[in-house]
Every structure is written in C-alpha cells, then in structure tokens.
Amino acid sequence: MNAHPLYKLITDKTLFEVIAKRFGSPTYIYSKERIENNLRSLNHSLSSYFKRYNICYALKANSNPHLVKVMKGILPSLSADCSSPGEIFVAEQSGINLQNCIFTGNYESEGDLKSALRAGIHINLDDITSFHRLKSIGLPAEISFRLNPGFGKGKFAEITTAGEKAKFGIPKEDIISAYRLARESGVKEFGLQCMAGSGVLDENYFPKLLSAILDSAREIETTLKIRFNHISIGGGFGIPYHEDESPLNIDTVFSELSKVFYSYYEPSGAPAFWIEPGKYIMGDAGILLAKVIGIKHSYKKYIGLDAGMETLMRPALYKAYHRIYKIGDPDAPIQITADFTGSICENTDRLAYDRPFPKVSEGDLIAIMDTGAYGFSMAHNFNTRPRPAEVLLDGDNPVLIRKRETIEEIFLNCNI
Ligand SMILES: Cc1ncc(COP(=O)(O)O)c(C=O)c1O
C-alpha cells in the first residue's frame, strides 16, 4: 500500500477548514511543492539521459494560466502541448515561447489551423486530410504527423489513443505517403509524433512504444531522404490512483527509453526527444475539497457531496478510481460502504462506487485525491452548476487562482 504524497497535508484539518471558509467548497487545491517535485524529477531524468529534449506540458490536463506560469518559473525551458486555440492562448499568456510548443488537434477546423499558423507553433497533423486543409491556408516550414503505430495502451479503453479502435493519428501503413505529400508540397523540416494512451504504469511498455515509433521513423527517413528534427512520444506517464498501484520509476523509464533512442540514432546527429506529459506533472498535485451534504440509506448507502460529476468527470466517464479521505482523520476506522455522489440529475453522477469509508456526518470535509489533472479542465455546467474555485497552496499559504464561477457568469453570453 502506497502512502499518498499529499497524505500529510490532509491530516491538517485547520488548513482545509480555513480554505473552505475563505473560498467555499467544492474547491480544487494544488500543491506547489508537489508540482515542483514532479517537474524537477522529469527534467532531472531527461537531462541525465538525453542530449536534446523538450518537455511540452499537456495543457489539456489543467490549463489554469497561473499554474502554467508557476511551472514556467520552476522550469524556464518548459514548453506546451496545445490541442486548441484556447490552449495556444494559455501558453502565450503564461509566457511560454510558442516556437517550441506543439499543436496537436484532430479533425482540425480551418479556424484551429489558422490560429496555430498565426501563432508560429509547431503543427502536428492528425491525418492526410488535415494536411490538405492546412495547405489551402498556408504551409509552415516544419510540420509533423501523428503516427498510429497499430497498438496503444491506456488505463481505460476510452483513453487508449492508438490501435485499431482509436480515432487518432495516421496508420503506420500510410505514414510515408503523408510525409511524401508534405515534402512534395514544399515542407522542408519535419518532426514525428505519437500519443498512444494515457495513465500507463507499465515501465516495460514505453520502450516498446518508442521502438515502434522509431521503426516508422527510420522507414520514413530512409525512403524519403529526410531527417527528423524531433520525435515526440507524447504523454501517458501514469500516476498511482489506487492505493495498490506503485508509482513509475521515472528515472528507469527515461534511462530505458534513451537506450532504445540511441540504438537508432548516433547521439551527435539524433533528433531532439520530446515528451508531452500532463497527468504526471499535475495529477497527484491536486486535491478536490468537498463537503458532505447528506447521507442516505436507500437500497444502497450514499454519501452526497457538494461536488458531483460536473466538478470531477473522471469517475462517471471511465469509472476512474480516486482515493477519498476524511479530512483531519484519514485513518479513522472504516464503518460504512457507500457510493459518493453529487446533486446532478443523472444516475451516472458518482465520485466513487461501493467505497468503504469512516463514519461521516453532514458538514464534514473530505478530500478527493489525484484530481490536479483532468479535474477542473473537464468540469462543466450541467444542471446549471457554476464551476468550482481553484486554490494554490504555496507552502501553507492558500492563494486563490480562480474565483468560483457565479450563476450570472454562466449566462454572460446570453441575451436575457
Ligand atoms: C496529444 C496528447 N499529448 C499529451 C497528452 C497528455 O497525456 P497524459 O496526461 O496522459 O500525460 C494527451 C492526452 O490526451 C494528448 O492527447
């Protein structure tokens, strides 16, 4: 059983009571210390094993510009992986140099492609048809394509983003034609990208994936006589959500990846190695603070919170597991087994299923762990619920980095 890196924090009942009183609940709380730890360990391992590398933080995980600025302060070389014009906007607002960032869309609209082109960000295309759409607007000097190597791996089927059932990328059988077309259309510089799934904790998988990417890279380079400037393996570096899971040894992951990488390329002439981590940087740095509203003994037992699927989508979307603790007393004896739910009018509204838990009462505060990535960024307004506040813990100083949305703000664009 693995102790959570923020376990000690949630024993501090006073701190969370202060946050709940000052900023309300539900509230996403992020630990600056943990973000720093995650960024530094990634950077340390990459710099130990790769001559040239680029960390493109996947903004989709959490695009609060304040957090991105904090990350950039910790690691000035940080770049970003953007999937939309909105994320390009955040990268720019956060002071990240767009020239080193990557834009990966899919079914990219003319508007998406125009924004990316105007921003001067590196454009990574999902399909040959995307290339035709881009060409009709204008071609940048450099592009990459997203490879679907024919297999992928993710914590859930829904976040496995390569293989025969994935909507993403160009099948490996067609990838040469894509680069040929780009070269014949006048593109001079190239990268290659692959993102095959999220939430992977199997250290042996990453070298297998990289070998498959590099097999394709070699074939493209040899056939078309081009050299890649960079190769991106995407994100996907998982974190242990469950107490039974072990964290990745990230140093081993990059040590093994570098062995594969430099078995294909001489270190002096190798492309830069890019990664696009989201979850690994933000996932375990976030806690969703929620309050118990009601406890119901029906055919099943329910602990009803002021947070629901509109606050945190992952359990309803994938049946994702998040550790939940009673704030101030995380080790209290287990007394009930209940589903955690919110106030949404859908029976999929769950934050946990059949969870053994200590005795709780109305008004108690609870912590939903590992919610720093794909937490707030997936929050929505179903049932016209305003989205929560976000707070950054700098040491033990809670700083409000996004105000709670108001009902009026939800309707700002309506003609009432
Ligand atoms: C293209 C791309 N890069 C990076 C990521 C980040 O993945 P993760 O948060 O698993 O690191 C994603 C996630 O879906 C992605 O689609």
PDBQT file of the ligand as one rigid body, heavy atoms in Angstrom, charges set to zero:
ROOT
HETATM    1  C1  LIG A 501      -1.568  14.614 -27.961  1.00  0.00    +0.000 C 
HETATM    2  C2  LIG A 501      -1.518  14.442 -26.484  1.00  0.00    +0.000 A 
HETATM    3  N1  LIG A 501      -0.360  14.683 -25.843  1.00  0.00    +0.000 NA
HETATM    4  C3  LIG A 501      -0.267  14.555 -24.486  1.00  0.00    +0.000 A 
HETATM    5  C4  LIG A 501      -1.350  14.154 -23.729  1.00  0.00    +0.000 A 
HETATM    6  C5  LIG A 501      -1.184  14.064 -22.235  1.00  0.00    +0.000 C 
HETATM    7  O1  LIG A 501      -1.388  12.815 -21.734  1.00  0.00    +0.000 OA
HETATM    8  P1  LIG A 501      -1.096  12.497 -20.201  1.00  0.00    +0.000 P 
HETATM    9  O2  LIG A 501      -1.879  13.439 -19.382  1.00  0.00    +0.000 OA
HETATM   10  O3  LIG A 501      -1.516  11.085 -20.051  1.00  0.00    +0.000 OA
HETATM   11  O4  LIG A 501       0.372  12.668 -19.981  1.00  0.00    +0.000 OA
HETATM   12  C6  LIG A 501      -2.554  13.854 -24.355  1.00  0.00    +0.000 A 
HETATM   13  C7  LIG A 501      -3.713  13.393 -23.578  1.00  0.00    +0.000 C 
HETATM   14  O5  LIG A 501      -4.730  13.010 -24.040  1.00  0.00    +0.000 OA
HETATM   15  C8  LIG A 501      -2.636  14.004 -25.766  1.00  0.00    +0.000 A 
HETATM   16  O6  LIG A 501      -3.790  13.761 -26.418  1.00  0.00    +0.000 OA
ENDROOT
TORSDOF 0
